[in-house]
Amino acid sequence: MIKNIYDMLSRICSENKDRIFFVRQNETYADLLRKVKRRAVQLSQKFKIKKGDTVAILSGNTPEFINSYFAITSLGARALMLDTGLSPTEHLNMMRHTDCKLALAQKSYFLENGPEMFDIETLDETNEKDFAPADVAAEDLAMLSFTSGSTGNPKIVGLTHSNIISLADGIPKYEPALKKNSLFYGFLPLYHIYGVVVNIIAPVVLRGSLLLQPALNPKEFLADFQQYHPDVIPGVPRVWELFYKRIIDQAKEKHAYFAMKFILATRQLWRAIGMGWIVRKVTKPIHEIFGGNVKALVSAGAALKPRVRRFFESLGFAVGDCYGLTETTGPGNFNFKFRMANGKMHYAGPLPNNEIKIHNPDREGVGEIWLRGSLVMQGYVGNPAANAEAFQDGWFKTGDLGKFDSKKRLIVKGRQKQVIVLDSGKNVYNDELEDLYLANDEILAAAVLERKINDKVVAYGVFQVKPGTTLERVRMLIKTSNLTIAPYKWVTHFAITENELPRTSAQKIKHYEIAAMLDRGEFPNRSE
């Protein structure tokens, strides 16, 4: 029985010694296990790391990150996952809070006045035969992460070996879409729980291979797609929204948009009458953008707009729209449409041994999303007050609002704290409105938040627009979009900017920061 992360890794690597794991480096599973052992010996002998110690990882996407993650956990130590986008002061505070003994970092992230630093890219001149895995129990902590802290004080999430093993056990449920031996693309930050799930655990569990990409550069992505032809591409919603807009814009430039839209909408009919080649003529060039071999697109980190998911599904991709948090080891629920082995269609649901429900739904079915099961953390480390607030009868209260559609797919409406409550008592959900206005090509990003105008609570929009887009043009676009929703939801007051809206490392819009920017008058181009 597998009881910890090293047990899982050792078994899989031993069974797949000659399979390639790191594609760009041409390294096998045997190489992976050997380097994990050597790094563990280095940590144990040179730095005296032992069970219960905290070791930070502060690095971009390199094989050494993954080797170090497995090495730390094999010793029963806790891997502190640090966001490279934070400041040195924040890194030092996080290390102090977790009593961090050592930091494995790329040299560009070395810090002073903190724990000992070690270059994560150092070649370990140790002997793997000296490796001895620690006696690690399933309920021992494996990794520590700080919450994004968009509201309130950050909390420390502690995930156990059991959480990770449960994740590994659940991933094969999606094997009809995430097939064994797949090549996973890896540009997502590995310190984020989403990166851990889809670029560390999933490729190993599915005996797949991994193409790491440290640069966040779309040109690099496209070049990789053409050279390596990945099978699974994970991304954040913003990436899929950008690809969606690019595909639509190119179709419009070629005066082919309405033909593409019609053919995709009637694709089942064309296939039924033996003219599937017409559908393939539309879809094949788009598949070739991604290398021509992609079966599954995965999205997480924020809510994927339903229209974007539907578009890529119409092109023939399996689209895994994941909802989850660090506290739930990532995938609390997957909207993932595919045909199961028994012939039935799967649309949505949590991984095995986990449950999801909508607590206290209103007339529209919207309520707080609650989760419980083997993926949910034991609790925030050293924070009983936060745990008392976060859990009820074994359920983790996410603080997010959502509802289920007719297929039991989860539709996330936004954070509970960001719901706009109008003077009439009606609720307005920012995610719904942002999706509505983003359907306009000239609006590149949207934030809808609660503001008071003339002592009246309104839904206020801040829009990042294409260069040259005027206030009057946006006003017309907003008015047209408003005609499709109830009048009480309308955004009539807004500001525009050509600058990027502030985002978290997971590419979520920072609504609280945008509200502060509005208060400081940093969006002078307003319609009020």
N, C-alpha and C positions, 0 to 999 in steps of 0.2 A: 504494500500500500504506500502510495506517495504521500509523505507528510509535510514536505517543505519544498521550496523552490529548487534547491540544489538536487534533490532526488529526481524531480521532474527533468531538469536540464541534463543530468548525467545519463538518465535512461534514454532520452531521445537522442542525445549526441552519440551514445554508444551504438544505438540501432541504425544510425544514419551517418556513419563516420565519413564516408566518401562524398556525400552530397555537399554541394556548395551552399554555404550560408551567406557570407558577405560577398556579393557579386563583384563589386568594383575592385575588391582586394583579392578576389579569387581564393578565398579561404573557406575551408570545409567545416563541417560540424566538429570533426576531430580537432581542427585548429582552434575552434571556438572554445571547446572544453579545456584544451591544453593551456590556452592563454588565460582562461578564467582561473585555473589552478595556480598558474605562476603568479598572477596578480594577487591571489589570496595568500600565497606564501610570502610575497613581498609585504603585504599589509601585516601579516602575523609576525614575521621575523623582524622586520626593520622598524615597524611602528607599534608593535605590540597590540594590535587591534584584536579584540576578543568579543565574545558574545555579550550583547547589550550595549556596546559602544555605538556612537553615532559618527558616521563618516559622510561628509558632504561630497556631492558631485556637482561641479560647476563647469560645464563644457557644452560646446556645440555638438552636432550630430557626427560622432566618430565611432568606429568600432570599439575604441577604448572605453567609451561611455558604457556600452553594453557589457563588455568584459568586466568592467569595474562593478557594475550593478550586480551581476551574478556573483562576483568574488566577495563583495561586502556581505551579501545575504547568505552566502555559503558558510561564512564564519559566525553567523548568528548576529551580526551587527546590523545597524539600521542605516539604510541609504537615505540621506537627506537630499531631496531633489530640489535644486536651486534654479530659479528662473534667471537665465542669463541677461534678460532685459531689465532687471532691477539694478538699483544703485549699489555701490560697495557698502554704504551705510546699512542698507536693508539686508544685504548678505550677512554682514557681521552681526546684526541684531538677531537674525534667524539662527545663526550658528550659536550665539550665546544662549538663546532660549532653549536650544536642544542639547546643550552641553557637548557640542561637537568637538571631537578629539583630533580630527584630521580632515583636510579638504583635498580631494583629487580634482585638479583644475587645469585647464589650458593656461599657459603662461600669461596670456593677455588678461586673465581674470584673477591673477594672484593679488592677495590682499595683505595689508600690514595690520598689526595689532589684533590678529585673530589667531585661530589654531594653526598648526603647522600646515604648510602647503606642499603638495607633491605634484609634479607635472604628470598629468594623466596620460600623456602620450609617450611617456618613458617606456623603453623596451625593458621588460622584466628579465634580468639575468638570474633567474632562480630555477630550481629544479621542481617540476610538477610532482615528482615522486615524494617530495617532502610535504605535500598537501594532505591535510586531514580535515574533513568537514566537521563542523560543530554539531553537537546534538541539539538540533533545532526542532522545537515542537510547532505544530500547526498554528497554535494561537500566539506564538511569539511575533513581535512586530518586525516587519521586513523593511518598510519604507515610511518616511515622514515627508509630508508636503504641507506647505502653508496655503490656506485658502486665499483666493485672489483679493479678498478684503475690500471689495468695492463698496461695502457699507460696514461700518463698525470696525472693531479690531480684528486682525487676522487670527485665525485659529489653526492649531497644528492637527492635521489629519494623520492618524496612524493606521496603516493598513498591515494586516497580518499575512503570514505565509498562507494561511487558510484562505484568505480573500483572493490571493493571486492564484492558488491552486483551483479554487472554485471557478475563477475566470477561465483558466485553462481547460477545465472539464466542460465548461459551457460552450466554448467557441465552436466545437464540431457540430453543434446544432445548426449552424449556418453554412455547413459544408456544401449544400447545393449551390450556394453563391460564392462562398470563400473556399475554394477547392484546395485539396491537398497539393503540395508541391508548387504552389503559386509563387510568383515573384511579386513581392510587396515593394512599393515605392516608399521611401522614407525621408521626407523633408520636414515632417512635423517635429517640433521640439521634443526630445526624448525625456526631458524633465517633467513634462505635462503628463497627466494620467492617460490622456488619449494617445500620446506617443508610446507610453509603456504598453498599452493594450495592443495597438495595431502595428507597432514597429519593434517590439521586443517579444511579447508573449505570443501573439497570434502567429507570426512566421515560424517560431520554434514549434508550437503545438501542431501546426499543419505541415510540419516537415518542409517548409517552404524556404525561400531565399529572400534576401533583403538587399535593396539598392539604396544605400544612404546618400543623401544629398545635403551637405551642410549649408549651402547658399540658398537664401530665399530670393531666388531670381527666376522669374517665369521663363526667360530664355534658356536657362540651364535645365529647367524642367522639360521644356519641349525638346531640347537636344537629347536628353536622357530617354524620353519616350521613344524617339526615333531609333536610338542606338540599342536600347535594351528591351523594349516591348514589354512593359510590366503587365501583370494580370490584375493586380489590385492597386488602386490609387486612393489612399486616404487623404482627406483635406478638410479644411474648415469651411463653413458655409460661404464665407467671403470669396474663397477660391472658386467654388462652383458658381457663385453669382457672377464673377468676372468672366469665367469661361462661357457661361450662358449668354451674357451681354455681348461678348465677342462674337459668338456664333450667330446670334440674331443680327448684330450690326453688319457682319460680312454678308449674310443672306440678303439684307436690305440693300447693301451696296451693289449686289449683283441682280437686284430686282427679282429675287427668288424667294423672298420671305413668305408671301402668301401661298405660293405653290408648296413650299416646304411645310407650312402650317397645315394646309389642307391634306397633304399626303400622310403626314404623321397622324392627323386626327382620324383618317379613314384607313389606316394601315391594315387593320384586320380584314376589311373588305377586299383590298387589293390582294392579300394573301389567299383569301378564300376563293377568289376567281382565278387563281393561278398566275397572278401578275405581281408576285412579291419582289420581282426585280426592280419595280418602280420604287418600292420602299427602300431597297438596298442602295439604289442610286442616290437617295437622299442621305441615308445613314452612314454609308461607308466612308465618305470623306471626313465626317466628323469623328468616326472611330479612329481613323488614321492620324488625326491630331494627337491622340493619346497613344499612338504606337501600333494600333490595329489589333491588339491582343487582349485588351482590357475587358474583363467580365463584370467586375464590381467596382463601383465608386462608393466610398464610405465618407460620411460627413458627421462631424461631432464638434463639440466645443461651444456651440450655440445652436439655436433652432434653424434648421434649413427651411427656406420658404417652400410651401407645398407646390407652388407653380414651378419652381426650379426642379424639385424632385420629380414631378410629373413629366417635365420636358425631357430629362435624361432617361427616365423610364421609357418614354415613347421612342427613344432612339435605340432601345434594346439593351441598355445597361441595367444590371441589378443595382439598386441604389439603397445603401444602408444608411438610413437617417437615424443616428443614435442620440438618445437622451441619457444623460448621466452626469454624475459629479465625481470629484475626487473622493468624496465620502462614500460613494457606492462603487468604488473600483471601476469607474467608467460606465459601461453599458447597462444602465438600469432598465432600459427599454430600447428595442430596435424596431423602427419602421423599415422592414426589409421584405420587399415583395419577391417571392420566388416560388417555384413549383417544388413541392416536397416529393420524397421517394414514393409516397403512396398516391401521387397524382394530384393531391389537393394543393390549393394555393395558400401560401403563408403570407400574411401581411404585417403582423406586428406582434410584439410580446417581449417579456423579459427573458433572461437566460434561465435555465432550469434551476430549481430551488430558490427562486426569487419571485416576489409578488409586487404588483404596482396597483394603486387605486387612486381615485379622485375623492378627496375628503371634502365632505360638506358641499356638494355641487349646488350651484344656483339653477335657475330655471333653464338656462342655456347649457347646463351640464358642466360649467366651469367651476373648478375648485382647486384646492391645494394638492399637489402631487405628493403622494406618500409612497415610500418603498420599504420593503423589508426582505431579509433573506441572507444568503451566504456571501453576497458581495458587499453588504453594508458593513462599514467599519464598526469596530467595537465602541469607539467614541473618540472625541477630541482628547488629545493627550494632556493630562494634568489640568482639565478644565471641567469640573463637575457642573458648574453653573450652565455652561454652554450645552452640555449633554442633557441636562434636565429640560432645557428649552427645546432641544432638537429631537428628542425621542418621546413617543407616547405609545404605550402598550406594544413595544417592540418595533413600531413603525418609525422610520426616519422621515421627519417633516422637512421637505426640501426647500420650502419657501418659494417654490415656483408654482405658477398657476397653469392649468391645462384642462383639456377635455379629450374624450375619445370620439373618433368619427365612426361611421357605420361599419368600417372594417376593423375597428378596435385600434386604429393607429392613434398615437398620442399627438395631439396638437398643442404645442406649448404657447401659452398666451403672454408669458413674461413673468418677471419677478413680482411677488406679492406686494413688496414695498414700492414697486413702480406703477401699480395700478392707479389710473387717474380717476378719482371719484369726483364727479361733477356736483354742482350745487343741487341738482335735482335728485341726487342719490344714485344715479346711474353710473355703472363702471365702464371705463374705456380702457382697452388693452393695447399697449404701445406696439407690441409685436405685430398685431393684426394691421394696424395703420401703417407701420413702416413697410410691411410687405406690399400693401396696396400702392403706396407712393413710389416704391422702388420699381414697380412695373413700368414706370416712365423711363425711357432710355437716358434722358438728360439728367436724371437724379442718380448719383453714384452711391450715395450713402444717406441714411435717414435716421434721425433720432426724434422720437415723439415723447414729450414729458409734460408733467403738470406745471402750469404757470397760472398766476393771477393777473388778469388784464381788466382794469377798471373794476377792481374788487370782485371779479367773477372768475371762477376756476375754469380754465380751458385746456384743451389738448393743444400743445404748442409744438410746432415742427422746426427742426434745424436740419437743413439739407445740404449735403455736398453735391455740387453740380458740375457739369462739364464746363470747361473754360468758355466764356462768352455767353453763357446762359443768363438771361436777364431776370429780374424780379417779376416783371410782367409775364414773361413766359412761364415761370414757375407757378404764378398765380393761376394762369389758365390751366396748366396741367393738374394742379390740385383741385380746382373746381370740377374738372371733368372726372377725376377719380372719385370725388366726393359724391357724385351722382349715383354711385353703385352701393352706397352704404346709408344707414339711417342718419338723418340730419344731426342728431345729438352727438354723433361721433366725428363730425366734420372738423378738420383742421382749417382754420381761417386766419390764424396768426402764425407767422413763421419767419425764419431768417435763412439766408443762403450764404454759402461760402464756397470758394474753389479749393480751399485747403482741406487736407485730410482731417476727418473727425478723430478724436482720440479714442484709442482702443486698448484693450488688455492684450496680454501675450497670446490669449486664445482668440484674438480678433473680435471680441465682443465690444460693442460700443459702450463707452464710459458715460452713461447718462448723467451721473452725479457731477462729473467734471464739466460736461457741456452746460449743465445748469449753472455752475459756478462761472463759466466763461460768459454766459448770458448776463449774469449779475454784474460782471466786470465790464460789460459793454464791448466784448471782443467780437461780436457779430453785428457790425453796424448796418449791414445791408438787410433791413427788416421790412416786413409787411405787417403793420399792427394798426 
